[in-house]
């Protein structure tokens, strides 16, 4: 159980780092280095920014919840 939670935390952490690195530091949305122009044409600038922002919040919340659950499981075992 602990191993599975640890692997999930690692996967979510890597995905969170990738999503954060895709963001433009000036708040402009998806960075052009990672195909931002094509993404803006496909989704539109607002939709791509919303998706990246929602993905960031979702992955951050998932990481927090997984860490809390892992701490509880480790404490009880």
Secondary structure, DSSP 8 states (H G I E B T S, - for coil): -HHHHHHHHHHHHHHHHHHHHHB-TTS-SB-GGGTHHHHHHHH-HHHHHHHHHHHHHHHHHHHHHHHHHHHHHHHH-
